[in-house]
Amino acid sequence: MEDLLIQWRGNGDWHMGPGMMDWGYYGLSWFWHIIMIVFWIAIIVGIVFLIRWLILSTRNVTKGPNREDSALEILRKRYAQGEINKEEFEEKKRDLQA
C-alpha cells in the first residue's frame, strides 16, 4: 500500500499518477476508442458513397437519352392516355422505326 501511495505522491506533491492521461485504468478510454472507430467508419462510408454518386452521375451524363426510345415511349403514353387511336399509333410507330 505504501508503494502505491509513493507512486501517486511523487516528491511530496500530488500529481496525476500513472495512467491519468488515459483517464486512469478504469476510466473511459474504451469509450474514446469506440468513438474513433465509429468516426473512421463513417468517413470511409462517406467516401465510398461520394465515389459511387460521382460514378453514377457521370455515367448518366455521358450515356444521354436515346431519342428513338424516348419518342416511342411518348407515343405509347399518348396511346395509353387515349390521345391517339390504334391506327395512328401503328402508323407513327412505323414512321419511327423506319
C-alpha positions in Angstrom: 0.0 0.0 0.0 2.8 2.3 0.8 4.4 1.7 -2.6 1.1 2.8 -4.2 1.0 6.0 -2.2 4.6 6.8 -3.1 3.8 6.2 -6.7 0.9 8.6 -6.6 2.5 11.3 -4.4 5.9 11.5 -6.1 8.1 14.1 -4.4 5.5 15.0 -1.8 3.3 16.8 -4.3 0.1 15.2 -5.5 0.2 14.7 -9.2 -1.8 12.9 -11.8 -0.3 9.5 -11.3 0.0 6.6 -13.6 -2.5 6.2 -16.4 -4.2 9.5 -15.8 -3.6 10.8 -19.3 -5.8 7.8 -20.4 -8.5 8.6 -17.8 -6.9 6.0 -15.5 -7.0 2.3 -15.6 -10.7 2.1 -15.0 -11.7 5.2 -16.8 -13.5 5.8 -20.1 -10.6 5.2 -22.5 -12.6 2.4 -24.2 -15.3 4.9 -24.9 -12.9 7.2 -26.9 -11.6 4.2 -28.8 -15.1 3.2 -29.9 -15.9 6.8 -30.9 -12.7 7.0 -33.1 -13.6 3.6 -34.7 -17.1 4.9 -35.5 -15.7 8.2 -36.8 -13.3 6.5 -39.2 -16.0 4.0 -40.4 -18.3 7.0 -41.1 -15.5 8.8 -43.0 -14.8 5.6 -45.1 -18.6 5.0 -45.8 -19.0 8.7 -46.8 -16.1 8.5 -49.2 -17.5 5.3 -50.8 -20.9 6.9 -51.3 -19.3 10.0 -52.7 -17.3 7.9 -55.3 -20.4 5.9 -56.1 -22.5 9.0 -56.6 -19.8 10.6 -58.9 -19.6 7.4 -61.0 -23.3 7.1 -61.4 -23.8 10.8 -62.2 -21.1 10.8 -64.9 -22.4 7.6 -66.4 -25.9 9.1 -66.8 -24.5 12.3 -68.4 -22.3 10.5 -70.9 -24.9 8.0 -71.9 -27.6 10.5 -72.6 -31.2 9.8 -73.6 -31.9 7.6 -76.6 -34.1 9.6 -79.0 -35.8 6.6 -80.5 -36.7 5.1 -77.2 -38.0 8.3 -75.8 -40.1 9.1 -78.9 -41.6 5.6 -78.9 -42.2 5.9 -75.2 -44.0 9.2 -75.7 -46.1 7.6 -78.4 -47.0 4.7 -76.1 -48.0 7.1 -73.4 -50.2 9.1 -75.8 -51.9 5.9 -77.0 -52.4 4.7 -73.4 -54.0 8.0 -72.4 -56.3 7.8 -75.4 -55.0 10.9 -77.2 -54.5 8.8 -80.4 -56.2 5.7 -81.7 -54.7 2.4 -82.7 -54.4 3.2 -86.4 -52.5 6.5 -85.6 -50.3 4.6 -83.1 -49.3 1.9 -85.6 -48.7 4.5 -88.4 -46.4 6.7 -86.2 -44.7 3.6 -84.8 -43.8 2.5 -88.3 -42.6 6.0 -89.1 -40.3 6.0 -86.0 -38.8 2.6 -86.8 -38.1 3.4 -90.4 
